[in-house]
């Protein structure tokens, strides 16, 4: 669409964009703004609406193409659904990307509620995404168990809300945060999601 680019420069800009919400009061990125910024900084162009639309479509197509459901996840979720109400809380600036990706991998009907940071304007660990999810579920935090792989967004965010937290190290998130003095500790740590079956269903 725009020609070749300096991949190192691209990575620098993307790294900055991805962590930006954690440095500005946890306000979520606007995806159109992010795409426009990429065009300006990588190609030194003032992007038109059409160019931003095209880049948004490329990102959407690439996102869906990359999404896959790991083996064993669907059977695990089905087992958990027999005992627990399941919900999804995700940091991502576009609801459409996430909802369509769930449809692609067959999880559209798995979660009772799905809250995306782009909907509420703030990313985890800000309380607003958690509060929005709890409102959808009509549950107090103490009755919820949160499973996540991001030390700050997931563990600290959920524990500050009064939830139980399970920290998984199966996947390494793009935004990596070093534990700090005074941080909440998770209620359990797992190395693989399949450990949830013994931990939550025993």
MARBA-3410 file (N, C-alpha, C, O; in Angstrom, 1 decimal):
202
0.8,-1.2,0.0,0.0,0.0,0.0,0.9,1.3,0.0,0.6,2.2,-0.7 ~ 1.9,1.3,0.8,2.8,2.4,0.9,4.2,2.1,0.5,5.1,3.1,0.4 ~ 4.5,0.9,0.2,5.9,0.5,-0.2,6.6,-0.1,1.0,6.0,-0.3,2.0 ~ 7.9,-0.3,0.9,8.7,-0.9,1.9,8.9,0.1,3.1,8.7,1.3,3.0 ~ 9.2,-0.5,4.2,9.5,0.4,5.4,10.6,-0.1,6.2,11.1,-1.3,6.0
11.1,0.7,7.0,12.2,0.4,8.0,11.6,-0.4,9.1,10.9,0.1,9.9 ~ 11.8,-1.7,9.1,11.2,-2.6,10.1,11.6,-2.3,11.5,10.8,-2.4,12.4 ~ 12.8,-1.8,11.7,13.3,-1.4,13.1,12.5,-0.2,13.5,12.1,-0.1,14.7 ~ 12.3,0.7,12.6,11.6,1.9,13.0,10.1,1.6,13.3,9.5,2.1,14.2 ~ 9.6,0.7,12.4,8.2,0.2,12.7,8.0,-0.4,14.0,7.1,-0.1,14.8
9.0,-1.3,14.4,8.9,-1.9,15.7,9.0,-0.9,16.8,8.3,-1.0,17.9 ~ 9.8,0.1,16.7,10.0,1.1,17.7,8.6,1.9,17.9,8.2,2.1,19.0 ~ 8.0,2.2,16.8,6.7,3.0,16.9,5.7,2.1,17.5,4.9,2.5,18.4 ~ 5.6,0.8,17.0,4.6,-0.1,17.6,4.8,-0.4,19.1,3.8,-0.5,19.8 ~ 6.0,-0.6,19.5,6.3,-0.8,20.9,5.8,0.4,21.7,5.2,0.2,22.8
6.1,1.6,21.2,5.6,2.8,22.0,4.1,2.8,22.0,3.5,3.2,23.1 ~ 3.4,2.5,20.9,2.0,2.6,20.9,1.4,1.6,21.8,0.4,1.9,22.5 ~ 1.9,0.4,21.8,1.4,-0.7,22.6,1.4,-0.4,24.1,0.5,-0.7,24.9 ~ 2.5,0.2,24.6,2.6,0.5,26.0,2.1,1.9,26.4,2.0,2.2,27.6 ~ 1.7,2.7,25.4,1.2,4.0,25.7,0.1,4.1,26.7,0.1,4.9,27.6
-0.9,3.2,26.7,-2.0,3.3,27.7,-1.5,3.1,29.1,-2.1,3.7,30.1 ~ -0.4,2.4,29.3,0.1,2.2,30.7,0.9,3.4,31.2,1.4,3.5,32.3 ~ 1.1,4.4,30.3,1.8,5.6,30.7,1.0,6.9,30.6,1.5,8.0,30.8 ~ -0.3,6.7,30.4,-1.2,7.9,30.3,-2.5,7.8,31.0,-3.6,8.2,30.6 ~ -2.4,7.1,32.2,-3.6,6.9,33.0,-4.4,5.8,32.6,-5.6,5.7,33.0
-3.8,4.9,31.8,-4.5,3.7,31.3,-5.6,3.9,30.3,-6.5,3.1,30.2 ~ -5.5,5.1,29.6,-6.5,5.4,28.6,-6.2,4.5,27.3,-5.0,4.5,26.9 ~ -7.2,3.9,26.8,-7.0,3.0,25.7,-6.7,3.8,24.4,-7.2,4.9,24.3 ~ -5.9,3.2,23.5,-5.6,3.8,22.2,-6.8,3.9,21.4,-7.8,3.0,21.5 ~ -6.9,4.8,20.5,-7.9,4.9,19.4,-7.2,4.2,18.2,-6.2,4.7,17.7
-7.9,3.2,17.7,-7.2,2.4,16.6,-7.0,3.2,15.3,-5.9,3.1,14.7 ~ -7.9,4.1,15.0,-7.7,5.0,13.8,-6.6,5.9,14.0,-5.8,6.2,13.1 ~ -6.5,6.5,15.2,-5.4,7.4,15.5,-4.1,6.7,15.5,-3.1,7.2,14.9 ~ -4.0,5.5,16.0,-2.8,4.7,15.9,-2.4,4.4,14.5,-1.2,4.5,14.2 ~ -3.3,4.0,13.6,-3.0,3.7,12.2,-2.5,5.0,11.5,-1.6,4.9,10.7
-3.1,6.1,11.8,-2.7,7.4,11.2,-1.3,7.7,11.7,-0.5,8.2,10.9 ~ -1.0,7.5,12.9,0.3,7.8,13.4,1.4,6.9,12.8,2.5,7.4,12.5 ~ 1.1,5.7,12.5,2.0,4.8,11.8,2.3,5.3,10.4,3.5,5.3,10.1 ~ 1.3,5.7,9.7,1.6,6.2,8.4,2.4,7.4,8.4,3.4,7.6,7.6 ~ 2.1,8.3,9.3,2.9,9.6,9.4,4.4,9.3,9.8,5.3,9.9,9.1
4.6,8.5,10.7,5.9,8.3,11.3,6.8,7.3,10.4,8.0,7.5,10.3 ~ 6.1,6.3,9.8,6.9,5.4,9.0,7.2,5.9,7.5,8.2,5.7,7.0 ~ 6.2,6.6,7.0,6.3,7.0,5.6,6.3,8.5,5.4,6.4,9.0,4.3 ~ 6.3,9.3,6.5,6.4,10.7,6.5,5.3,11.3,5.6,5.5,12.2,4.7 ~ 4.1,10.8,5.7,2.9,11.2,4.9,1.8,11.7,5.9,1.7,11.2,7.0
1.0,12.6,5.4,-0.2,13.0,6.1,-1.3,12.1,5.6,-1.7,12.2,4.5 ~ -1.7,11.1,6.4,-2.6,10.1,5.9,-4.0,10.7,5.6,-4.6,11.5,6.3 ~ -4.6,10.1,4.5,-6.0,10.5,4.1,-6.9,9.5,4.8,-6.4,8.5,5.4 ~ -8.2,9.8,4.9,-9.1,8.9,5.5,-9.1,7.5,4.8,-9.2,6.5,5.4 ~ -9.0,7.6,3.4,-9.0,6.3,2.7,-7.8,5.5,3.1,-7.9,4.2,3.2
-6.6,6.1,3.2,-5.4,5.3,3.6,-5.6,4.7,5.0,-5.1,3.6,5.2 ~ -6.1,5.5,5.9,-6.3,4.9,7.3,-7.3,3.8,7.2,-7.1,2.7,7.9 ~ -8.4,3.9,6.4,-9.4,2.8,6.3,-8.7,1.6,5.7,-9.0,0.5,6.2 ~ -7.8,1.8,4.7,-7.1,0.6,4.1,-6.2,-0.1,5.1,-6.2,-1.3,5.2 ~ -5.5,0.7,5.9,-4.6,0.1,6.9,-5.4,-0.6,8.0,-5.0,-1.6,8.5
-6.6,0.0,8.4,-7.4,-0.7,9.4,-7.9,-2.0,8.8,-7.9,-3.0,9.6 ~ -8.2,-2.1,7.5,-8.7,-3.4,7.0,-7.6,-4.4,6.9,-7.8,-5.6,7.2 ~ -6.4,-3.9,6.6,-5.2,-4.8,6.6,-5.0,-5.4,8.0,-4.7,-6.6,8.1 ~ -5.1,-4.5,9.0,-4.8,-5.0,10.4,-5.9,-6.0,10.8,-5.6,-7.0,11.4 ~ -7.2,-5.7,10.4,-8.3,-6.6,10.7,-8.1,-7.9,10.1,-8.2,-9.0,10.8
-7.7,-8.0,8.8,-7.5,-9.2,8.1,-6.4,-10.0,8.7,-6.5,-11.2,8.9 ~ -5.3,-9.3,9.0,-4.1,-10.0,9.6,-4.4,-10.5,11.0,-4.0,-11.6,11.3 ~ -5.2,-9.8,11.7,-5.5,-10.2,13.1,-6.3,-11.5,13.1,-6.0,-12.4,13.8 ~ -7.3,-11.5,12.2,-8.2,-12.7,12.1,-7.4,-13.9,11.6,-7.6,-15.0,12.0 ~ -6.5,-13.6,10.6,-5.8,-14.7,10.0,-4.8,-15.4,11.1,-4.6,-16.6,11.0
-4.3,-14.6,12.0,-3.4,-15.1,13.0,-4.0,-15.8,14.1,-3.3,-16.6,14.9 ~ -5.3,-15.6,14.4,-6.0,-16.2,15.5,-6.2,-17.7,15.4,-6.7,-18.1,14.3 ~ -5.7,-18.4,16.3,-6.0,-19.9,16.3,-6.3,-20.3,17.8,-5.9,-19.7,18.7 ~ -7.1,-21.3,17.9,-7.5,-21.9,19.2,-6.6,-23.1,19.5,-6.6,-24.1,18.8 ~ -5.8,-23.0,20.5,-4.9,-24.1,20.9,-5.6,-25.3,21.2,-6.8,-25.3,21.7
-5.0,-26.4,20.9,-5.6,-27.7,21.2,-6.0,-27.8,22.7,-5.2,-27.4,23.6 ~ -7.1,-28.4,23.0,-7.5,-28.6,24.4,-8.3,-27.5,25.0,-8.9,-27.6,26.1 ~ -8.2,-26.2,24.5,-8.9,-25.1,25.1,-10.4,-25.2,25.1,-11.0,-25.0,26.1 ~ -11.0,-25.6,24.0,-12.4,-25.6,23.9,-13.0,-26.7,24.8,-14.0,-26.4,25.6 ~ -12.5,-27.9,24.9,-13.0,-28.9,25.8,-12.8,-28.4,27.3,-13.7,-28.7,28.1
-11.7,-27.7,27.6,-11.5,-27.2,28.9,-12.6,-26.2,29.3,-13.2,-26.2,30.4 ~ -12.9,-25.3,28.4,-13.9,-24.3,28.6,-15.3,-24.9,28.8,-16.1,-24.4,29.6 ~ -15.5,-25.9,28.0,-16.8,-26.6,28.1,-17.0,-27.2,29.5,-18.1,-27.2,30.1 ~ -15.9,-27.8,30.0,-15.9,-28.4,31.4,-16.1,-27.3,32.4,-16.9,-27.5,33.4 ~ -15.4,-26.2,32.3,-15.6,-25.1,33.2,-17.0,-24.5,33.2,-17.5,-24.1,34.3
-17.6,-24.4,32.0,-18.9,-23.9,31.9,-20.0,-24.6,32.7,-21.0,-24.1,33.1 ~ -19.7,-25.9,33.0,-20.7,-26.7,33.7,-20.7,-26.3,35.2,-21.7,-26.5,35.9 ~ -19.6,-25.6,35.7,-19.6,-25.2,37.1,-19.5,-23.7,37.2,-20.0,-23.2,38.3 ~ -19.0,-23.0,36.3,-18.7,-21.6,36.4,-19.4,-20.8,35.3,-19.6,-21.3,34.2 ~ -19.7,-19.5,35.5,-20.1,-18.6,34.5,-18.8,-18.0,33.9,-18.0,-17.5,34.7
-18.7,-18.1,32.6,-17.4,-17.6,32.0,-17.6,-16.3,31.3,-18.7,-16.0,30.7 ~ -16.6,-15.4,31.4,-16.6,-14.1,30.8,-15.3,-13.8,30.3,-14.3,-14.3,30.8 ~ -15.2,-12.8,29.4,-13.9,-12.4,28.8,-13.7,-10.9,29.1,-14.6,-10.1,28.9 ~ -12.5,-10.6,29.5,-12.1,-9.2,29.7,-10.8,-9.0,29.0,-9.8,-9.6,29.4 ~ -10.7,-8.2,27.9,-9.6,-8.1,27.1,-9.1,-6.7,26.9,-10.0,-5.8,26.7
-7.8,-6.4,26.9,-7.2,-5.2,26.5,-7.0,-5.2,25.0,-6.1,-5.8,24.5 ~ -7.9,-4.4,24.2,-7.7,-4.3,22.8,-8.6,-3.1,22.4,-9.7,-2.9,22.9 ~ -8.1,-2.3,21.5,-8.8,-1.0,21.1,-10.0,-1.2,20.3,-10.8,-0.3,20.1 ~ -10.2,-2.4,19.7,-11.4,-2.6,18.8,-12.2,-3.8,19.2,-11.7,-4.9,19.3 ~ -13.5,-3.6,19.5,-14.4,-4.7,19.8,-14.6,-5.6,18.6,-14.6,-6.8,18.8
-14.7,-5.0,17.5,-15.0,-5.9,16.3,-13.9,-6.9,16.0,-14.2,-8.1,15.7 ~ -12.7,-6.5,16.2,-11.6,-7.5,16.0,-11.7,-8.7,16.9,-11.6,-9.8,16.5 ~ -12.0,-8.4,18.2,-12.0,-9.5,19.2,-13.3,-10.3,19.0,-13.2,-11.6,19.0 ~ -14.4,-9.7,18.8,-15.7,-10.5,18.7,-15.6,-11.3,17.4,-16.1,-12.5,17.4 ~ -15.1,-10.8,16.3,-15.0,-11.6,15.1,-14.0,-12.7,15.2,-14.2,-13.8,14.6
-12.9,-12.5,16.0,-12.0,-13.5,16.2,-12.5,-14.7,17.0,-12.2,-15.8,16.8 ~ -13.4,-14.3,18.0,-14.1,-15.4,18.8,-14.9,-16.2,17.9,-15.0,-17.5,18.0 ~ -15.6,-15.6,16.9,-16.5,-16.3,16.0,-15.7,-17.2,15.1,-16.1,-18.4,14.9 ~ -14.5,-16.8,14.7,-13.7,-17.6,13.8,-13.3,-18.9,14.5,-13.2,-19.9,13.9 ~ -12.9,-18.8,15.8,-12.4,-20.0,16.5,-13.5,-20.8,17.3,-13.2,-21.7,18.0
-14.8,-20.4,17.1,-15.9,-21.1,17.6,-16.2,-20.8,19.1,-16.7,-21.7,19.8 ~ -15.8,-19.6,19.6,-16.1,-19.3,21.0,-17.1,-18.2,21.2,-17.2,-17.7,22.3 ~ -17.9,-17.9,20.2,-18.9,-16.8,20.3,-19.9,-17.1,21.4,-20.3,-16.1,22.1 ~ -20.3,-18.3,21.6,-21.3,-18.6,22.6,-20.7,-19.1,23.9,-21.4,-19.5,24.8 ~ -19.4,-19.1,24.1,-18.7,-19.6,25.3,-18.8,-18.7,26.4,-19.0,-19.1,27.6
-18.7,-17.4,26.2,-18.7,-16.4,27.3,-20.0,-15.7,27.4,-20.6,-15.2,26.5 ~ -20.4,-15.6,28.7,-21.7,-14.9,29.0,-21.6,-13.4,28.8,-22.6,-12.8,28.4 ~ -20.4,-12.9,28.9,-20.2,-11.5,28.7,-18.8,-11.3,28.2,-17.8,-12.1,28.5 ~ -18.6,-10.3,27.3,-17.2,-10.0,26.8,-17.1,-8.4,26.8,-17.8,-7.7,26.2 ~ -16.1,-8.0,27.6,-15.8,-6.6,27.7,-14.5,-6.3,27.1,-13.5,-6.9,27.5
-14.4,-5.3,26.2,-13.2,-5.0,25.5,-12.8,-3.6,26.0,-13.6,-2.7,26.1 ~ -11.5,-3.4,26.2,-11.1,-2.1,26.7,-11.4,-0.9,25.8,-11.7,0.2,26.2 ~ -11.5,-1.2,24.5,-11.9,-0.2,23.5,-13.3,0.3,23.7,-13.6,1.4,23.4 ~ -14.1,-0.5,24.3,-15.5,-0.1,24.6,-15.6,0.9,25.8,-16.4,1.8,25.8 ~ -14.7,0.7,26.8,-14.9,1.5,28.0,-13.9,2.6,28.0,-14.0,3.5,28.9
-12.9,2.6,27.1,-11.9,3.7,27.1,-10.7,3.6,28.0,-9.8,4.5,28.0 ~ -10.6,2.5,28.7,-9.5,2.3,29.6,-9.0,0.8,29.6,-9.9,-0.1,29.3 ~ -7.8,0.6,29.8,-7.2,-0.7,29.8,-7.1,-1.2,31.2,-6.9,-0.4,32.1 ~ -7.1,-2.5,31.4,-6.7,-3.1,32.7,-5.2,-2.7,32.9,-4.4,-2.7,32.0 ~ -4.8,-2.3,34.1,-5.5,-2.6,35.4,-6.4,-1.5,35.9,-6.9,-1.6,37.1
-6.8,-0.5,35.1,-7.8,0.5,35.5,-9.0,-0.2,36.0,-9.4,-1.2,35.4 ~ -9.7,0.2,37.0,-10.8,-0.5,37.5,-12.0,-0.5,36.6,-12.9,-1.3,36.7 ~ -12.1,0.5,35.7,-13.4,0.6,34.9,-13.7,-0.6,34.1,-14.8,-1.1,34.0 ~ -12.7,-1.3,33.4,-13.0,-2.5,32.6,-13.6,-3.6,33.6,-14.5,-4.3,33.2 ~ -13.0,-3.7,34.7,-13.4,-4.8,35.7,-14.8,-4.4,36.2,-15.7,-5.3,36.3
-15.1,-3.1,36.5,-16.4,-2.7,37.0,-17.4,-3.0,35.9,-18.6,-3.4,36.3 ~ -17.1,-2.7,34.7,-18.1,-2.9,33.6,-18.4,-4.4,33.5,-19.6,-4.8,33.3 ~ -17.4,-5.3,33.6,-17.7,-6.7,33.5,-18.5,-7.2,34.7,-19.5,-7.9,34.5 ~ -18.2,-6.7,35.9,-19.0,-7.1,37.1,-20.4,-6.7,37.0,-21.3,-7.4,37.4 ~ -20.6,-5.5,36.4,-22.0,-5.0,36.2,-22.7,-5.9,35.2,-23.9,-6.2,35.4
-22.1,-6.4,34.1,-22.7,-7.3,33.2,-23.1,-8.6,33.9,-24.2,-9.1,33.6 ~ -22.2,-9.1,34.7,-22.5,-10.3,35.4,-23.3,-10.2,36.6,-23.9,-11.2,37.1 ~ -23.5,-9.0,37.1,-24.2,-8.7,38.4,-23.6,-9.6,39.5,-24.4,-10.3,40.2 ~ -22.3,-9.5,39.7,-21.6,-10.3,40.7,-20.7,-9.4,41.5,-20.2,-8.4,40.9 ~ -20.5,-9.7,42.8,-19.5,-9.0,43.5,-18.1,-9.6,43.2,-18.0,-10.7,42.8
-17.0,-8.8,43.3,-15.7,-9.2,43.0,-15.3,-10.5,43.7,-14.6,-11.3,43.2 ~ -15.7,-10.6,45.0,-15.3,-11.8,45.8,-15.8,-13.1,45.2,-15.2,-14.2,45.6 ~ -16.8,-13.1,44.4,-17.3,-14.3,43.8,-16.6,-14.6,42.4,-17.1,-15.5,41.7 ~ -15.6,-13.9,42.0,-15.0,-14.0,40.7,-13.6,-14.5,40.8,-12.8,-14.1,41.7 ~ -13.2,-15.4,39.9,-11.8,-15.8,39.8,-11.3,-15.3,38.4,-11.9,-15.6,37.4
-10.2,-14.6,38.4,-9.7,-14.0,37.2,-8.4,-14.8,36.8,-7.5,-15.0,37.6 ~ -8.4,-15.2,35.5,-7.2,-15.9,35.0,-6.5,-15.0,33.9,-7.2,-14.6,33.0 ~ -5.2,-14.8,34.1,-4.6,-13.9,33.1,-3.1,-14.1,33.1,-2.5,-14.8,34.0 ~ -2.4,-13.5,32.1,-1.0,-13.7,32.0,-0.1,-12.5,32.1,1.1,-12.5,31.9 ~ -0.8,-11.3,32.3,-0.1,-10.1,32.5,-0.1,-9.7,33.9,-1.1,-9.5,34.6
1.2,-9.5,34.5,1.3,-9.3,35.9,0.6,-8.0,36.3,-0.1,-8.0,37.4 ~ 0.7,-6.9,35.6,0.1,-5.7,36.0,-1.4,-5.6,35.6,-2.2,-5.4,36.5 ~ -1.7,-5.8,34.3,-3.0,-5.7,33.9,-4.0,-6.7,34.5,-5.1,-6.3,35.0 ~ -3.6,-8.0,34.6,-4.4,-9.0,35.0,-4.4,-9.3,36.5,-5.4,-9.2,37.2 ~ -3.2,-9.5,37.0,-3.0,-9.9,38.4,-3.3,-8.7,39.3,-4.2,-8.8,40.2
-2.6,-7.6,39.1,-2.8,-6.4,39.9,-4.2,-5.8,39.7,-4.8,-5.4,40.7 ~ -4.6,-5.8,38.5,-6.0,-5.2,38.3,-7.1,-6.0,39.0,-7.9,-5.4,39.6 ~ -7.0,-7.3,38.8,-8.1,-8.1,39.5,-8.0,-8.2,41.0,-9.0,-8.1,41.7 ~ -6.8,-8.3,41.5,-6.6,-8.3,43.0,-7.0,-7.0,43.6,-7.6,-6.9,44.7 ~ -6.7,-5.9,42.9,-7.1,-4.5,43.5,-8.7,-4.4,43.5,-9.2,-3.7,44.3
-9.3,-5.2,42.7,-10.8,-5.1,42.6,-11.4,-6.1,43.7,-12.6,-6.0,44.0 ~ -10.6,-6.9,44.3,-11.1,-7.9,45.3,-11.4,-9.2,44.7,-12.1,-10.0,45.4 ~ -10.9,-9.5,43.5,-11.1,-10.8,42.9,-10.0,-11.8,43.3,-9.0,-11.4,43.8 ~ -10.2,-13.1,43.2,-9.2,-14.0,43.2,-8.5,-14.0,41.9,-9.1,-13.7,40.8 ~ -7.2,-14.3,41.9,-6.4,-14.2,40.6,-5.6,-15.5,40.4,-4.9,-15.9,41.3
-5.6,-16.0,39.2,-4.7,-17.1,38.8,-3.8,-16.6,37.7,-4.3,-16.1,36.7 ~ -2.5,-16.7,37.9,-1.5,-16.2,37.0,-0.9,-17.3,36.2,-0.3,-18.2,36.7 ~ -1.1,-17.2,34.9,-0.5,-18.3,34.0,0.7,-17.7,33.3,0.7,-16.6,32.8 ~ 1.7,-18.6,33.2,3.0,-18.2,32.5,3.1,-19.0,31.2,4.2,-19.0,30.6 ~ 2.0,-19.6,30.7,2.0,-20.3,29.5,2.4,-19.4,28.3,3.2,-19.8,27.4
1.9,-18.2,28.3,2.1,-17.3,27.3,2.8,-16.0,27.9,2.5,-15.6,29.0 ~ 3.7,-15.4,27.1,4.4,-14.2,27.5,3.8,-13.0,26.8,3.9,-12.9,25.6 ~ 3.1,-12.1,27.6,2.5,-11.0,27.0,3.5,-10.0,26.4,4.6,-10.0,26.8 ~ 3.0,-9.2,25.4,3.8,-8.3,24.7,4.3,-7.2,25.7,5.5,-6.8,25.7 ~ 3.4,-6.8,26.6,3.7,-5.8,27.6,4.2,-6.6,28.9,3.4,-7.2,29.6
5.5,-6.5,29.2,6.0,-7.2,30.3,6.3,-6.3,31.5,7.0,-5.2,31.3 ~ 5.8,-6.6,32.6,6.0,-5.7,33.8,6.6,-6.5,34.9,6.2,-7.6,35.3 ~ 7.7,-6.0,35.5,8.4,-6.6,36.6,7.6,-6.4,37.9,7.2,-5.3,38.2 ~ 7.4,-7.5,38.7,6.8,-7.3,40.0,7.5,-6.3,40.8,8.7,-6.2,40.8 ~ 6.7,-5.5,41.5,7.3,-4.5,42.4,6.9,-4.7,43.8,6.0,-5.5,44.1
7.7,-4.1,44.7,7.4,-4.2,46.1,6.0,-3.7,46.4,5.6,-2.7,45.9 ~ 5.3,-4.5,47.2,3.9,-4.1,47.5,2.9,-4.6,46.6,1.7,-4.5,46.8 ~ 3.3,-5.3,45.5,2.3,-5.9,44.6,1.5,-7.0,45.2,2.0,-7.7,46.1 ~ 0.3,-7.1,44.8,-0.5,-8.3,45.2,0.0,-9.5,44.6,0.6,-9.5,43.5 ~ -0.1,-10.6,45.3,0.3,-11.9,44.8,-0.9,-12.7,44.3,-2.0,-12.6,44.9
-0.7,-13.4,43.3,-1.9,-14.2,42.8,-2.2,-15.3,43.8,-1.4,-15.7,44.6 ~ -3.5,-15.8,43.7,-3.9,-16.9,44.6,-3.4,-18.2,44.1,-3.3,-19.2,44.9 ~ -3.0,-18.3,42.9,-2.4,-19.5,42.3,-1.6,-19.1,41.1,-1.9,-18.1,40.4 ~ -0.6,-20.0,40.8,0.2,-19.8,39.6,0.2,-21.1,38.8,0.3,-22.2,39.4 ~ 0.0,-21.0,37.5,0.0,-22.2,36.6,1.0,-22.0,35.4,1.2,-20.8,35.0
1.5,-23.1,34.9,2.3,-23.0,33.8,1.6,-23.3,32.5,2.1,-23.0,31.4 ~ 0.4,-23.9,32.6,-0.4,-24.2,31.4,-1.9,-24.2,31.7,-2.3,-24.5,32.9 ~ -2.7,-23.8,30.8,-4.1,-23.6,31.1,-4.8,-24.9,31.4,-5.8,-24.9,32.1 ~ -4.2,-26.0,31.0,-4.8,-27.3,31.3,-4.8,-27.6,32.8,-5.5,-28.5,33.3 ~ -3.9,-26.9,33.6,-3.9,-27.0,35.0,-5.2,-26.5,35.7,-5.4,-26.8,36.8
-5.9,-25.7,34.9,-7.2,-25.1,35.5,-8.2,-26.2,35.8,-9.0,-26.1,36.7 ~ -8.1,-27.3,35.0,-9.1,-28.4,35.3,-8.9,-29.0,36.7,-9.9,-29.2,37.4 ~ -7.7,-29.2,37.1,-7.5,-29.8,38.4,-7.7,-28.7,39.5,-8.2,-29.0,40.5 ~ -7.3,-27.5,39.2,-7.3,-26.4,40.1,-8.8,-26.0,40.4,-9.1,-25.7,41.6 ~ -9.6,-25.9,39.4,-10.9,-25.3,39.6,-12.0,-26.4,39.6,-13.2,-26.1,40.0
-11.7,-27.6,39.1,-12.8,-28.6,39.0,-12.6,-29.8,40.0,-13.4,-30.7,40.0 ~ -11.5,-29.8,40.7,-11.2,-30.9,41.6,-12.2,-30.9,42.8,-12.2,-31.7,43.7
END
